[in-house]
Amino acid sequence: RVRPGSIFRSALLSIFTRWTDRLFGLASTVVLARLLAPEDFGLVAMAAVFVGLADVLVDLGVSVAVIHRGHISPPYLNTAWTLRIAQSAVAAAGTLIVAPWASSYYQNDQISSLMSVMAVTMLIGGFENIGIILFQQGMRFDLDFRFFFLRRIFGFVVTLILAWALGSFWALAFGALATRTFGVLLSYILHEHRPRLTLQHAREMLSFSQWILLSNVG
């Protein structure tokens, strides 16, 4: 049984995490606005339209399926990890396919290269340790906050250094790539689960996730 005190503490940590995210985002934007030109942010936003669309259209919602399930067995967790990798691979491939078309649409050759880096970032993110989802399911928001905070700090510092050194939109792209890579490594440090490729519970998980996918497509 979860004690009321634990629920209250978890709720505070969850709120604190959201506010920390907003504050870091604000600070990052303010500082980067001094180091980069408005055109740099515009290029990233233009590429992000297609990248975000590809990511949403193939989102199976495996994280929601894991949190929703009461008892989590290692094979079920590993199936979620496998499906998330497949989801990331499909989204990355779709991004690479439409990259030349997007570049032609915007009449900017840099868009295609930028989307290629974003596709790699997306693919790497799929390998994040699925075990960290259990932090939320078990209401261990202290560990969830630690993961989020360390990754956010790393991304903040790396992106600022890149912006100062490169002075172009590539700082944003490579900063995101470095942050996502660090997040994957950190996820295996903070959680002891070591996932393996399997589709043992794929049918059960997809029966739940299909509605999330349809919602995202809509």
C-alpha positions, 0 to 999 in steps of 0.5 A: 500500500502506498502511504499518503506521505509518499504520494504527496512527496512524489507529487511535489517531485513531479511538479518540481521536475516540470518547473525545472524543465521550464526554467532550464528551457527558458535559460537555455533559450535566453543564452542561446539567443545571444550566441546564435542567429534567429535563422539558426532557430528557424532552420531547426524548427523547419526540420523539426516539423517533419521529424516530430511528425514521423515520431508521432505517427509511429509512436506505439505508446509502449511507455504507457503500456508498461506503466498501465500494467500492474505486474511487470515481468522481465520478458514484458519489459524487454518486449517494450524495449524491442518495440521502442527500438523498432519504432525509433528505427522506422521513424528515423528511416522515414525522416531520412526518406523525406529529408531530400523532399523537405529540403526541396520544399524549403529550398534549403540544402541544409535541411536535409543534412540537419534532418539526417542528424536528427534521425540518428538522434531519434534512433539512439534514443530508442535504446534507452533503458526501458527500466527507467519507466519503472521509476514512474510506475513505482512512484520513485520520482526521486530517481526519475528526477535524478535521471532528468536533471543530470541529462538536462544539465549535461545537455544545457552545458554541451549545447552552450559550449557548441553554440559558442564554438560553432556559432551555427544551428549545428550546435542545436543539432549536435547538442541534442545528439549528445544529450540523447546519447548521454541519456541512454548511457545514464539510463543503464547506470541508474537502473539495473535492468539489462534489456534483451531483444524479444517479441514475446509479449508483442501481441498483448502490448500492441493490442493496448498500444494500437489505440494510442497509435490511432490517437496520435495519427488522428 
